[in-house]
Amino acid sequence: MVIHIDRRFFFDTVREALFKGTLSGPQVEGMTAILNFWEERMPDADPRWLAYILATAFHETAYTMQPVRETLATTDARAVEILENAFASGKLSWVKTPYWRPDEDGKSWLGRGLVQLTHKRNYEAMSVLTGIDLVAEPDRAMEMGPAVSILIEGMVQGSFSKHKLADHLNATNDDWINARRIVNGTDRAEKLAGYGKTFLAAIRPEQPTGWFARLKQWVCRGIARLIG
């Protein structure tokens, strides 16, 4: 059974708590796409997972909730230029091989999407997981549908690292800090934990409307008590 999230309550809550009182059309579009995927594919999963997925997209897209390129550049060429300059000046000391440089086919494996998908091997892995040929067309990670699939499936399955959502948010663990390891070590882990808890406070089931719907809910609860 699909459990619908109370969208009005959700957007009213996050608008004030995370978006400084204003939501743009693209921000609503991005969050709606994530909520729709969740309701259709995994409505019975832990709502903390959804909250942390939303928090990750919020952070990784610089609050836009839209697929972005690494460095937030509008073109691959500009992103490569920015990354090259940063690498040359020693600002990317952890990078051993500049993964953004175009390969023999002219394709760049720089970060794209709602979560920054980098390196060809990760595009290959997510192609298998999502059924979308991201190796043939890496820019498809910039499309909302594929970007949402990459974000959610990757975090649920543990495709970005050895960590997955179920490792840190489960029946015995409520570890919002180490959940950051699913995507990017402990980088800004406390900030992401705060975002996640704020999104969780905005997630609640849709409330029934009308007298018949309320009666139906009351009857179902009564039956549940009798057979429970």
C-alpha positions as CSV (number, residue, x, y, z in Angstrom):
1,M,0.0,0.0,0.0
2,V,1.3,3.4,-0.9
3,I,1.5,5.8,2.0
4,H,1.2,9.3,0.8
5,I,3.2,12.1,2.5
6,D,1.3,15.2,3.6
7,R,2.8,17.5,0.9
8,R,1.3,20.7,2.2
9,F,2.7,20.1,5.7
10,F,6.1,19.0,4.2
11,F,6.6,22.1,2.1
12,D,5.2,24.5,4.7
13,T,7.7,23.1,7.2
14,V,10.8,23.0,5.1
15,R,10.1,26.4,3.6
16,E,10.4,28.0,7.0
17,A,13.1,25.7,8.5
18,L,15.5,25.3,5.6
19,F,14.7,27.7,2.8
20,K,14.4,31.0,4.6
21,G,10.7,31.4,4.0
22,T,10.7,31.0,0.2
23,L,10.6,28.1,-2.2
24,S,11.3,28.4,-5.9
25,G,9.6,26.4,-8.6
26,P,12.8,24.3,-9.2
27,Q,13.2,23.6,-5.5
28,V,9.7,22.3,-5.3
29,E,10.2,20.3,-8.5
30,G,13.3,18.6,-7.2
31,M,11.8,17.6,-3.8
32,T,8.6,16.5,-5.4
33,A,10.5,14.2,-7.7
34,I,12.3,12.6,-4.7
35,L,9.0,12.2,-2.8
36,N,7.3,10.7,-5.8
37,F,10.1,8.1,-6.3
38,W,10.0,7.2,-2.6
39,E,6.2,6.8,-2.5
40,E,6.2,4.7,-5.6
41,R,9.2,2.5,-4.9
42,M,9.7,2.2,-1.1
43,P,6.8,3.7,0.8
44,D,7.3,1.3,3.7
45,A,11.0,2.0,4.2
46,D,12.4,4.0,7.2
47,P,11.3,7.6,6.9
48,R,14.7,8.6,8.3
49,W,16.2,7.3,5.0
50,L,14.1,9.7,3.0
51,A,15.0,12.5,5.3
52,Y,18.7,11.9,4.9
53,I,18.3,11.5,1.2
54,L,16.6,14.9,1.0
55,A,19.3,16.4,3.3
56,T,22.0,15.0,1.0
57,A,20.4,16.5,-2.1
58,F,19.9,19.8,-0.2
59,H,23.6,20.0,0.5
60,E,25.1,18.5,-2.6
61,T,23.1,20.8,-4.9
62,A,23.8,24.0,-2.9
63,Y,20.1,24.1,-1.8
64,T,18.8,24.2,-5.4
65,M,17.3,20.7,-5.3
66,Q,18.2,20.5,-9.0
67,P,20.9,18.3,-10.7
68,V,24.1,20.3,-10.8
69,R,27.6,19.9,-12.2
70,E,30.6,19.9,-10.0
71,T,31.6,23.5,-9.2
72,L,28.0,24.5,-10.1
73,A,29.3,25.4,-13.6
74,T,26.7,25.6,-16.4
75,T,28.8,23.6,-18.9
76,D,31.3,20.7,-18.7
77,A,34.0,22.9,-20.3
78,R,33.7,25.5,-17.6
79,A,33.6,22.9,-14.8
80,V,36.8,21.3,-16.2
81,E,38.4,24.8,-16.3
82,I,37.5,25.5,-12.7
83,L,38.7,22.1,-11.5
84,E,42.0,22.4,-13.4
85,N,42.7,25.8,-11.9
86,A,41.9,24.5,-8.4
87,F,44.1,21.4,-9.0
88,A,47.1,23.5,-10.3
89,S,46.9,25.8,-7.2
90,G,47.0,22.8,-4.8
91,K,43.4,23.1,-3.6
92,L,42.6,19.5,-4.5
93,S,45.5,17.8,-2.8
94,W,43.5,14.6,-2.2
95,V,43.1,14.1,-6.0
96,K,45.7,11.8,-7.4
97,T,44.3,11.5,-10.9
98,P,42.3,14.4,-12.3
99,Y,39.1,12.4,-13.1
100,W,37.5,15.4,-14.9
101,R,39.9,15.5,-17.8
102,P,38.2,14.3,-21.0
103,D,39.1,10.7,-21.9
104,E,40.0,9.4,-25.4
105,D,36.3,9.6,-26.3
106,G,36.1,13.2,-25.2
107,K,33.9,12.3,-22.1
108,S,34.5,13.9,-18.7
109,W,33.7,12.0,-15.6
110,L,33.2,15.0,-13.4
111,G,30.5,15.2,-10.7
112,R,26.9,15.5,-11.9
113,G,23.5,15.1,-10.4
114,L,21.7,15.5,-7.1
115,V,24.7,13.7,-5.5
116,Q,28.0,14.2,-7.2
117,L,28.7,11.1,-9.3
118,T,32.4,11.1,-10.3
119,H,34.8,8.7,-12.0
120,K,33.9,6.4,-14.9
121,R,33.7,3.3,-12.7
122,N,30.9,4.9,-10.7
123,Y,29.0,5.9,-13.9
124,E,29.4,2.2,-14.9
125,A,28.1,1.0,-11.5
126,M,25.1,3.3,-11.5
127,S,24.3,2.3,-15.1
128,V,23.9,-1.3,-13.9
129,L,21.9,-0.3,-10.9
130,T,19.5,2.1,-12.6
131,G,19.3,0.6,-16.0
132,I,20.3,3.9,-17.6
133,D,23.4,3.9,-19.8
134,L,25.3,6.7,-18.1
135,V,28.5,5.6,-19.8
136,A,27.2,6.3,-23.2
137,E,25.5,9.5,-22.1
138,P,27.0,10.8,-18.8
139,D,25.0,14.0,-19.1
140,R,21.9,12.0,-18.4
141,A,22.9,12.3,-14.7
142,M,21.8,15.9,-15.1
143,E,18.2,14.9,-15.9
144,M,15.8,14.8,-13.0
145,G,14.6,11.3,-13.4
146,P,18.0,9.6,-13.6
147,A,19.4,11.9,-11.0
148,V,16.7,10.9,-8.5
149,S,17.3,7.2,-9.2
150,I,21.0,7.6,-8.8
151,L,20.6,9.5,-5.5
152,I,18.1,7.1,-3.9
153,E,19.3,3.7,-5.2
154,G,22.9,4.6,-4.6
155,M,22.3,5.5,-1.0
156,V,20.0,2.6,-0.3
157,Q,22.4,0.0,-2.0
158,G,25.6,1.6,-0.8
159,S,26.9,2.3,-4.2
160,F,29.0,5.4,-3.4
161,S,31.1,3.8,-0.6
162,K,31.0,0.7,1.6
163,H,28.2,2.4,3.6
164,K,24.5,2.4,3.0
165,L,21.5,3.9,4.8
166,A,20.6,0.7,6.6
167,D,24.0,0.7,8.3
168,H,23.4,3.8,10.2
169,L,19.7,4.4,10.4
170,N,18.0,1.1,11.5
171,A,16.1,-0.4,14.4
172,T,19.1,-0.2,16.8
173,N,21.1,2.8,15.3
174,D,20.1,6.4,14.9
175,D,23.5,7.6,13.8
176,W,22.9,10.7,11.7
177,I,26.5,11.7,11.9
178,N,28.1,8.6,10.4
179,A,25.3,8.4,7.8
180,R,27.5,11.0,5.9
181,R,29.9,8.2,5.2
182,I,27.4,6.9,2.6
183,V,28.5,9.6,0.3
184,N,31.5,11.6,1.5
185,G,33.3,10.5,4.6
186,T,32.6,12.8,7.5
187,D,32.7,16.0,5.5
188,R,30.2,18.4,7.1
189,A,28.6,15.5,8.8
190,E,27.1,17.4,11.7
191,K,25.5,19.9,9.3
192,L,24.0,17.1,7.2
193,A,22.7,15.5,10.4
194,G,20.9,18.7,11.3
195,Y,19.4,19.0,7.8
196,G,18.2,15.3,8.0
197,K,16.5,15.8,11.3
198,T,14.7,18.9,10.0
199,F,13.5,17.1,6.9
200,L,12.3,14.2,9.1
201,A,10.2,16.6,11.2
202,A,8.5,17.6,7.9
203,I,7.5,14.1,6.9
204,R,4.2,12.7,8.1
205,P,1.4,10.6,6.4
206,E,-1.3,12.5,4.5
207,Q,-4.3,13.1,6.8
208,P,-7.7,11.8,5.6
209,T,-10.2,14.4,4.4
210,G,-14.0,14.3,4.6
211,W,-16.2,12.5,7.0
212,F,-16.1,9.2,5.0
213,A,-12.3,9.1,4.9
214,R,-12.1,9.8,8.6
215,L,-14.7,7.1,9.4
216,K,-12.8,4.6,7.2
217,Q,-9.6,5.4,9.1
218,W,-11.4,5.0,12.5
219,V,-12.8,1.6,11.4
220,C,-9.4,0.4,10.2
221,R,-7.8,1.4,13.5
222,G,-10.5,-0.4,15.4
223,I,-10.0,-3.6,13.4
224,A,-6.3,-3.3,13.9
225,R,-6.7,-3.2,17.6
226,L,-9.0,-6.2,17.6
227,I,-6.7,-8.4,15.6
228,G,-3.6,-7.0,17.2
